[in-house]
């Protein structure tokens, strides 16, 4: 089992930056592929970014490519999402997720077994 706790959300002006963190507890964190999803009010949860077990492969939704960067530190059992050039449309609750299923590309939420509680990000105009 893996428990995930997100932090780092907040209110930021358009064009600003935030860094989200997701701390994992449990064993064998490096066995898990990780991802960030987000859900805006009235919308479905959508894939934002994903990273393989070693951190060597990353994948992004088209809407965040070039602005967001996902990374992981297996020694600290933590993944990060650096968000730059934030836009009002990035406003959502951001969730961290984990799966033992390793594959590349954007992925559906139902491939992930473990989820954090979410952290709110709000981009102001």
N, C-alpha and C positions, 0 to 999 in steps of 0.2 A: 504494500500500500504506500501511496505517496500523498502527503498533505501539502497543499500549495497556499501561500499567502502573498498576495500582491500588495504593493505600496508604491507611493510616488505620484499618485494622481493629484489633480488640482485644477485651479482656474488659471488660464494663461491667455494673453492677448494674441491675436492673429500674428503669425510670424515668429512666435516665441518657441521655446523648447521645454520639454519635460523628459525625464528618464524614469521609466517604470521598472520596478524590480519584482521578481517573483522568487521567494525563498521556498525551497522544498525540504521537507523532512521525510525520513524514511531511508531505507537502504538502496544502494545501487542506482542513484540518481543518473549516473552516466549511461544507464541502459535505456533511458527514455528519450524519445524525440519530444520536443517541446514546441508550443505554439502560443501565440497571442491571438485572441479573438476580440471582437467588440460588438456591442449591441446598443444601438440608439433607440430612443423611445419610439414605439410603434413599428420597429423594423426587426427583421430576423438577425440572429447572431451571424456575424460574418468573419471569415478568416482575414487576419491582418499580416501575420508573419510566422514562419516556422524555421526550426533549426534542428539539424541532426544531432545524434548522440555525442559526436566529437566536437561539434561546433564548426566543422569544415564546410557544411552546406547550409545555405540559408535561402529562404523563398519568401516572396512578398506579393501581396495583392497589388494590382496595377495602381490602385488609388494612392498607395503610400510609397511606391518605388522611388528611390532617390531622396526621400525625406526621412524615412524611418530605418533604423538599423537594429537588428536583433543579435544578441550575443549571449554566451553562457560561460560560466566559470564553474567547472565541475568540482574544483577543490572547495568552493564555497556553497555548492548546491544551489546556485542562483542563476536565473536568466534575467536578461535586461531587454528593454525596448527603449532605445534612444529615439525620441520624436522631435524632429526639427521642422521649421517652417509650418507650424501648426495652423490649421484652418478651422473655421467654425464647423464645417462638416465632419471634422474629426471628433466632435463631441459625442461621447458614448461612455458606457461602462466597459472597461477593458478587463478581460479575463485571461488568465494563464491556464494552460492545459497540458496534460502529459499523456503519452501513449507509448507502448512498447513496439507498436507497428512502425517500422522504419521505411519511409518512402519519401520521394521528393515531391515538390510542387505544392500549390495551394490544396488544402484538405478540408473535407467536411467535418463539422463538429462531432458527428456520431462516430468518428474514428478515435476519439479521445476518451480515456477512461477516467481521468482525474481532473478536477477543476478547482480553481480558487474561488473566493467569494466576490471578486471583482473590485476594481478601483475606478472612481469616476474621473473622467477627463472632460474639461469644458473649455472650448476655445472661444474666446470673445472676439467680436468684430472690432 
